[in-house]
Amino acid sequence: VVSVGARLLIRPFLRSARIGMAEELLAKRTRPIQMLVAYGVMLLAVDVLDLPLSFMGKFLPITLTCWLLLAFWAGHNLIDLGLELYNNRPGKGDRASIRDLMAPTLTLVLKAILVFIFGYWLISLLGNPDLLTQILAGMGIVGLAVSLAAQDAIKHFFGTLLLISEGPFKIGDRIV
């Protein structure tokens, strides 16, 4: 029911925006959402059973972890679906703009944010806030080391973005 409903809601949007997308790809990208909804319905059904507290005490952390994994998977696929919708939009043209070049980078940044949020929730579920502080401190040290090691690459990356945004040349031009 969820898969049919999701497709019925998404298809008119894709048609009105004149975005062509294969049905198999749409089904693949919406499958985690279907599973997340089905899992939520299952959890509601378990709650109705009114099981003993000793069972629920052991069952609850497992269910929350599974729910977090499904939510992470659904978020990951939604980010990929957004990138595919952006890449398949009508009137894209032959010339790549700065937005076309930044879309994959933005996708990676969004996925990294999703990983951090998932990690935070998972550590919170484990109930050890000191572990979160230690991990963040370690990531800060690693980030500093990577940024110092990759200074030249970062300079070249931003230089490339500057050249692309100004557009002094386009695809097909010969540069001597």
Secondary structure, 3 states (H helix, E strand, C coil): CHHHHHHHHHHHHHHHCCCCCCHHHHHHHHHHHHHHHHHHHHHHHHHHCCCCHHHHHHHHHHHHHHHHHHHHHHHHHHHHHHHHHHHCCCCCCCCCCHHHHHHHHHHHHHHHHHHHHHHHHHHHHHCCHHHHHHHHHHHHHHHHHHHHHCHHHHHHHHHHHHHHHHCCCCCCCCCC
